[in-house]
Amino acid sequence: MLPLYLYNTLTRQKDLFTPLKPAEVTLYVCGPTVYDYAHIGNARPVVVFDVLFRLLNWLYPNVRYARNITDIDDKIITACAEQGLPMESLTRRFELAFREDMFALNALPPTLEPRATEHLPQMLALIDTLIKKGHAYVADGHVLFDVASFPAYAALSRRSAEDRLAGARVEVAAYKKNPEDFVLWKPSAPDQPGWDSPHSRGRPGWHLECSAMIAAHLGTTIDIHGGGNDLIFPHHENEIAQSVCAHDNAPLARFWLHNGFITVNGQKMSKSLGNFKTVRELRGEHSPEAMRWLLLSAHYRQPLDWTDEGLKNARQNLDKFYGVLRESESEVVEPLVDDALFGALCDDLNTPAAFARLHELAADFHKSSDAAVRRDIKRRLTASGLLLGILQQDAETWFQGGNAAEAADIESLIAQRAAARARKDFQTSDMIRDGLLARGIVLEDKAGQTVWKRA
């Protein structure tokens, strides 16, 4: 088994990964706040950590992957007020939409998807523990974490106190002992969702939710915690503070992994710039598999620029590999892990290197006329697809776009073209070919048959 190295934000280096328990891995990734459709930036960590999940499942017999659903948050409350909807109605709607969108991107469902609202008892118990241990205090119906009580605060982000205050939207409030103290529990107005507690009728702070759900489902210390770069501070920093102080200095996670941001045509994605891209909208215009390819085309820790040209290139790359699979489609083979590609993924999920290896395999396939060599390459491509979450469709379905009615129409035109060619009516043959090309359908004549694909 190849060693797995992962870049650990905590140590700022690639560390050899070994789980706490030899046969079990625990992984937690911060999930969606379900008040709107997921945008493409939300999808990047899902796809990145899906590849990690697949790789870990290949290496270890038992992987427990939890990705939470944040279904209580101020943004949700605002959306409910604007739309006149009960909280559960709105959150369930967008939770379902999130699952549908991520399924379309071929992300495997996590082992667990805990909802925040189903863990209020655990959150209140965690608050009680922090108060008793002198790490939290009650003020005006709020419960706040006392940052000064935790000298190791900011070890993950390595930010100074000055930088932390300058870089975060810190709420200045008279009830705080320290401007950095953050909310564990806040009171709710009469028209807002709330739960009874010894402190006030209120709701939990966002940071508290993840700490409580991790402890409830994965244990005091987990192997890997993941999320976007934007979560390092303050969210993950605050999770660490709460959990470590509640659990007698036991670390929350041994490895911290963070993915880079997405820009759109070189600009920050925002609704004001008109470049806000939701997964749902993009699915209506592009192949979800091409979207997944683009999301994995840059190393996960690096920024990724989302462009139409990038999607076009992704589609062309997938055409290339599905073309290999189509040429050998009649053969059913068992997947065989390619050592070079597997090694790339074991080197901190180096998907660009893995993609480069796919191109090498495709080139070797076309260079060889040896049936055994070509069969071996197909086995390697099949296994690579399983690890990367691509190349899972039937090749003909891929090229035909999955539209059965349209496929039948195209096949009928191909048959008419073949008949025209047989009677040497090349004008009709060319007219059918050019008409299909105008629809974005390219015909390829080879080995006595005609196959088609989208341009």
C-alpha positions in Angstrom: 0.0 0.0 0.0 1.4 3.4 -1.0 1.9 5.9 1.8 -0.5 8.8 1.8 0.8 12.3 2.3 -1.5 15.2 3.0 -0.7 18.9 3.4 -1.7 19.7 7.0 -2.7 23.4 7.5 -1.7 22.9 11.2 1.9 22.0 10.5 2.2 23.9 7.1 3.8 20.8 5.5 2.9 17.5 3.9 2.6 14.9 6.7 2.4 11.1 6.4 -1.2 10.2 7.1 -1.9 7.3 9.5 -5.3 7.1 11.2 -5.7 6.9 14.9 -7.3 3.5 14.5 -5.5 1.2 12.0 -8.6 0.1 10.2 -10.8 3.2 10.6 -10.6 6.8 9.3 -12.8 9.6 10.6 -13.3 12.6 8.2 -15.4 15.7 8.8 -16.1 18.4 6.2 -18.1 21.5 6.8 -21.3 21.3 4.8 -23.8 23.7 3.4 -25.9 26.4 5.0 -29.2 25.6 3.3 -30.9 28.9 2.5 -30.2 29.1 -1.3 -28.9 27.0 -4.2 -25.2 26.0 -3.9 -22.8 28.0 -6.0 -19.8 26.6 -7.8 -17.5 27.7 -4.9 -19.6 25.5 -2.5 -19.2 22.6 -4.9 -15.4 22.7 -4.9 -14.9 21.3 -1.4 -17.6 18.7 -2.0 -15.8 17.4 -5.1 -12.3 17.7 -3.6 -13.1 15.8 -0.4 -15.2 13.3 -2.5 -11.9 12.3 -4.2 -10.2 12.0 -0.7 -13.2 9.9 0.5 -12.8 7.6 -2.6 -9.0 7.3 -2.0 -9.4 6.6 1.7 -12.0 3.9 0.9 -9.4 2.3 -1.4 -6.8 2.3 1.3 -8.8 1.5 4.5 -11.7 -0.9 5.2 -13.8 1.6 7.2 -14.1 5.3 6.5 -16.6 7.4 8.4 -17.2 10.6 6.6 -19.6 13.2 8.1 -20.6 16.4 6.3 -23.1 18.5 8.3 -26.2 20.4 7.2 -26.4 23.8 8.8 -30.1 24.4 9.1 -30.1 27.1 11.7 -28.2 30.3 11.0 -28.9 34.1 10.7 -28.8 33.9 6.9 -31.6 31.2 7.0 -33.6 33.4 9.4 -33.3 36.4 7.0 -34.2 34.2 3.9 -37.3 32.9 5.8 -38.5 36.4 6.6 -37.9 37.6 3.0 -39.8 34.6 1.5 -42.4 34.2 4.2 -41.6 30.6 4.7 -41.3 28.5 7.9 -37.7 27.6 8.6 -38.0 23.8 8.1 -39.8 24.3 4.8 -37.0 26.5 3.4 -34.1 24.4 4.8 -35.5 21.1 3.6 -36.1 22.5 0.1 -32.5 23.7 -0.3 -31.0 20.6 1.5 -32.7 18.5 -1.1 -31.5 20.8 -3.9 -27.9 20.6 -2.6 -28.0 16.8 -2.6 -29.4 16.7 -6.1 -26.7 19.1 -7.4 -23.9 17.2 -5.7 -25.3 13.9 -6.9 -25.2 15.3 -10.5 -21.5 16.1 -9.9 -21.0 12.4 -9.0 -20.1 13.1 -5.4 -20.7 10.0 -3.2 -23.0 10.6 -0.3 -21.1 10.9 3.0 -21.5 8.3 5.7 -23.4 10.8 7.9 -25.2 14.0 7.2 -26.1 15.4 10.7 -28.4 18.4 10.8 -27.6 21.1 13.3 -31.3 21.4 14.6 -31.2 17.7 15.6 -28.3 18.3 18.0 -29.5 21.0 20.3 -29.1 18.8 23.5 -25.5 18.0 22.6 -24.8 21.7 21.9 -26.3 22.8 25.3 -24.3 20.1 27.1 -21.1 21.4 25.4 -21.9 24.9 26.5 -22.5 23.7 30.1 -19.2 21.9 30.1 -17.3 25.1 28.9 -19.0 27.2 31.5 -18.1 24.8 34.3 -14.5 24.6 33.1 -14.2 28.4 33.1 -14.0 28.8 29.3 -17.4 30.4 28.7 -19.5 33.0 30.5 -23.2 34.2 30.4 -24.0 37.8 29.6 -27.4 39.4 28.7 -28.8 36.0 27.6 -25.7 35.3 25.5 -23.1 32.7 26.2 -19.6 33.6 25.0 -16.4 31.7 24.7 -13.6 33.4 26.7 -10.7 33.5 24.2 -8.3 34.6 26.9 -8.9 31.3 28.7 -7.3 29.4 25.8 -3.7 30.5 25.3 -3.3 28.3 22.2 -5.9 30.2 20.3 -5.0 30.9 16.7 -2.5 28.1 16.4 -4.2 27.0 13.1 -4.3 30.3 11.4 -1.2 31.7 13.1 -2.7 35.2 13.1 -1.7 37.7 15.7 -4.4 39.3 17.9 -4.1 42.5 15.8 -4.5 40.6 12.5 -7.5 38.7 13.9 -9.3 41.8 14.9 -8.5 43.6 11.6 -9.4 40.6 9.4 -12.6 39.5 11.0 -16.0 41.1 11.3 -15.9 41.2 15.1 -19.1 42.3 16.8 -18.4 45.0 19.3 -20.8 44.5 22.3 -20.8 45.8 25.8 -21.5 42.3 27.2 -18.2 40.9 25.9 -15.1 40.7 28.1 -12.9 40.8 25.1 -13.8 41.8 21.5 -12.5 38.4 20.2 -14.9 36.4 22.4 -17.4 34.6 20.2 -21.0 33.5 20.6 -21.9 30.0 21.7 -25.5 30.9 22.3 -27.6 34.0 21.4 -31.1 35.0 22.4 -33.8 35.0 19.7 -36.4 37.7 19.2 -40.0 36.6 19.6 -40.5 36.3 15.9 -37.3 34.3 15.4 -36.7 30.5 15.7 -35.5 29.6 19.2 -35.1 26.9 21.7 -35.3 27.0 25.5 -32.1 26.9 27.5 -31.0 27.9 31.0 -29.6 31.1 29.5 -32.4 32.4 27.2 -34.8 31.3 24.5 -32.3 31.3 21.7 -30.2 29.5 19.2 -26.6 28.2 18.9 -23.7 30.0 17.4 -22.5 28.6 14.1 -19.1 27.5 15.4 -20.6 25.5 18.2 -22.7 23.4 15.9 -19.8 21.7 14.2 -18.0 20.9 17.5 -21.1 19.3 18.9 -21.8 17.2 15.8 -18.2 16.0 15.5 -18.1 14.8 19.1 -21.5 13.2 18.8 -20.7 11.1 15.6 -17.0 10.8 15.2 -15.5 11.2 18.7 -13.3 13.6 20.6 -10.4 13.6 18.2 -10.9 12.9 14.5 -8.3 12.1 11.8 -9.1 14.7 9.2 -11.1 18.0 9.2 -11.7 19.7 5.9 -13.2 22.8 4.4 -12.5 25.9 2.3 -9.6 28.3 3.0 -12.2 30.9 4.2 -13.1 28.7 7.1 -9.6 28.6 8.7 -10.3 31.8 10.6 -12.5 32.2 12.5 -14.7 29.1 12.0 -12.1 26.3 12.4 -10.1 28.3 14.9 -13.2 28.6 17.1 -14.1 25.0 16.6 -10.7 24.0 18.0 -11.0 26.4 21.0 -14.4 25.0 22.0 -13.6 21.3 21.5 -10.1 21.3 23.0 -11.3 23.2 26.1 -14.3 21.0 26.5 -12.4 17.7 26.1 -9.4 18.3 28.4 -6.9 19.5 25.7 -7.5 16.6 23.4 -7.0 17.8 19.8 -10.0 18.2 17.7 -8.4 16.9 14.5 -4.9 15.6 13.6 -5.0 16.8 10.0 -6.6 20.0 8.7 -7.1 20.3 4.9 -8.3 23.4 3.1 -9.2 24.0 -0.5 -8.5 27.2 -2.5 -11.0 29.7 -3.8 -12.8 29.9 -7.1 -12.8 33.0 -9.3 -14.9 33.4 -12.4 -13.0 34.8 -15.5 -10.4 36.1 -13.1 -12.8 37.9 -10.9 -14.2 37.2 -7.4 -17.7 35.7 -7.8 -20.4 38.0 -6.7 -24.0 38.8 -7.6 -23.2 42.5 -8.0 -20.7 41.5 -10.9 -23.3 39.3 -12.5 -20.9 36.3 -12.4 -22.5 34.4 -9.6 -22.7 30.8 -10.8 -25.0 28.2 -9.1 -24.5 24.5 -9.8 -28.1 24.3 -10.7 -27.8 26.9 -13.4 -24.6 25.5 -14.8 -26.1 22.0 -14.9 -28.6 23.3 -17.4 -25.9 24.5 -19.7 -23.0 22.1 -19.3 -22.2 18.5 -18.6 -21.9 17.9 -14.8 -19.0 15.6 -15.5 -17.2 18.3 -17.4 -17.9 20.6 -14.4 -16.4 18.0 -12.1 -13.3 17.7 -14.4 -12.8 21.5 -14.2 -13.2 21.5 -10.4 -10.3 18.9 -10.2 -8.1 20.4 -12.9 -6.2 22.6 -10.5 -4.5 21.3 -7.3 -7.1 21.6 -4.6 -5.0 24.0 -2.5 -4.6 26.4 -5.4 -7.1 29.0 -6.7 -9.2 27.8 -9.6 -10.5 30.1 -12.3 -13.9 29.1 -13.7 -14.3 29.9 -17.4 -16.3 28.8 -20.4 -13.0 27.9 -22.1 -12.1 25.7 -19.2 -15.4 23.9 -19.5 -14.9 23.4 -23.2 -11.5 21.9 -22.6 -12.9 19.7 -19.9 -15.5 18.4 -22.3 -12.8 17.7 -25.0 -10.6 15.9 -22.5 -13.5 13.6 -21.5 -14.4 13.0 -25.1 -10.8 11.7 -25.5 -11.0 9.2 -22.7 -14.6 8.1 -23.5 -13.3 7.6 -27.0 -10.8 5.1 -25.7 -13.5 3.3 -23.7 -15.8 3.2 -26.7 -13.2 1.5 -28.9 -12.9 -1.3 -26.3 -16.5 -1.2 -25.1 -17.3 -4.8 -26.0 -14.7 -6.0 -23.4 -15.7 -6.2 -19.8 -12.6 -5.8 -17.6 -11.9 -5.7 -13.9 -10.4 -2.3 -12.8 -6.6 -2.3 -12.2 -5.1 0.6 -10.3 -2.5 2.5 -12.2 0.5 3.0 -9.9 1.5 6.3 -11.3 -2.0 7.8 -11.0 -2.5 6.3 -7.6 0.8 7.7 -6.5 -0.2 11.2 -7.7 -3.4 11.1 -5.6 -1.4 9.8 -2.6 0.8 12.8 -2.9 -1.7 15.3 -1.4 -4.4 14.7 -3.9 -2.4 15.9 -6.9 -5.2 15.7 -9.5 -3.3 17.7 -12.2 -0.6 15.0 -12.1 -3.4 12.3 -12.2 -5.0 13.9 -15.2 -1.6 14.0 -16.9 -1.2 10.3 -16.4 -4.7 9.8 -18.0 -3.4 11.5 -21.1 -0.3 9.2 -21.1 -2.5 6.2 -20.9 -4.7 7.4 -23.7 -1.7 8.1 -25.9 -0.3 4.6 -25.2 -3.7 3.1 -26.1 -3.7 4.7 -29.5 0.0 3.8 -30.2 -0.6 0.1 -29.6 -2.3 -2.5 -31.7 -1.7 -5.2 -29.1 -5.0 -6.4 -27.7 -3.5 -7.3 -24.3 -1.9 -3.8 -23.9 -5.1 -2.0 -24.9 -7.1 -4.2 -22.5 -4.7 -3.4 -19.7 -5.0 0.4 -20.4 -8.8 0.1 -20.3 -8.5 -1.5 -16.9 -6.4 1.3 -15.7 -8.7 4.0 -17.0 -11.7 2.3 -15.4 -9.9 2.2 -12.0 -8.8 5.8 -12.5 -12.4 6.8 -13.2 -13.6 5.2 -10.0 -11.0 7.1 -7.9 -11.6 10.5 -9.6 -15.4 10.1 -10.0 -15.3 10.4 -13.8 -15.7 8.1 -16.8 -18.5 6.2 -15.1 -21.0 6.5 -17.9 -21.5 4.2 -20.9 -19.4 5.7 -23.7 -22.2 6.0 -26.2 -24.4 7.6 -23.5 -21.7 10.2 -22.9 -21.3 11.1 -26.6 -25.0 11.2 -27.2 -25.7 13.4 -24.2 -28.2 11.0 -22.5 -31.2 12.1 -24.6 -32.8 8.9 -25.9 -35.3 10.7 -28.2 -32.6 12.8 -29.8 -30.3 9.8 -30.0 -33.0 7.9 -31.9 -33.4 10.8 -34.3 -29.7 11.1 -35.0 -29.4 7.3 -35.5 -32.2 7.5 -38.0 -30.4 10.3 -39.9 -27.2 8.3 -39.8 -29.1 5.4 -41.3 -30.5 7.6 -44.1 -27.0 9.0 -44.7 -25.6 5.4 -45.0 -28.3 4.6 -47.5 -27.5 7.7 -49.5 -23.8 6.8 -49.6 -24.6 3.3 -50.7 -26.4 4.6 -53.7 -23.7 7.2 -54.3 -26.0 10.1 -53.5 -23.2 12.1 -51.9 -25.1 15.4 -52.0 -27.8 14.0 -49.6 -25.1 12.3 -47.6 -23.2 15.6 -47.1 -26.4 17.5 -46.5 -27.3 15.1 -43.6 -23.8 15.4 -42.2 -23.7 19.2 -42.4 -27.2 19.4 -40.9 -26.1 17.3 -37.9 -22.9 19.4 -37.5 -25.1 22.6 -37.4 -26.8 20.9 -34.4 -23.4 20.3 -32.8 -23.2 16.6 -33.7 -20.0 15.3 -35.3 -20.0 12.1 -37.3 -17.0 9.8 -37.5 -16.7 7.1 -40.2 -14.4 4.3 -39.3 -14.2 0.5 -39.5 -17.2 0.3 -41.6 -19.5 2.1 -39.3 -20.5 5.7 -38.3 -20.4 6.9 -34.7 -21.4 10.3 -33.4 -20.5 12.7 -30.6 -21.2 16.2 -29.6 -18.9 18.9 -30.9 
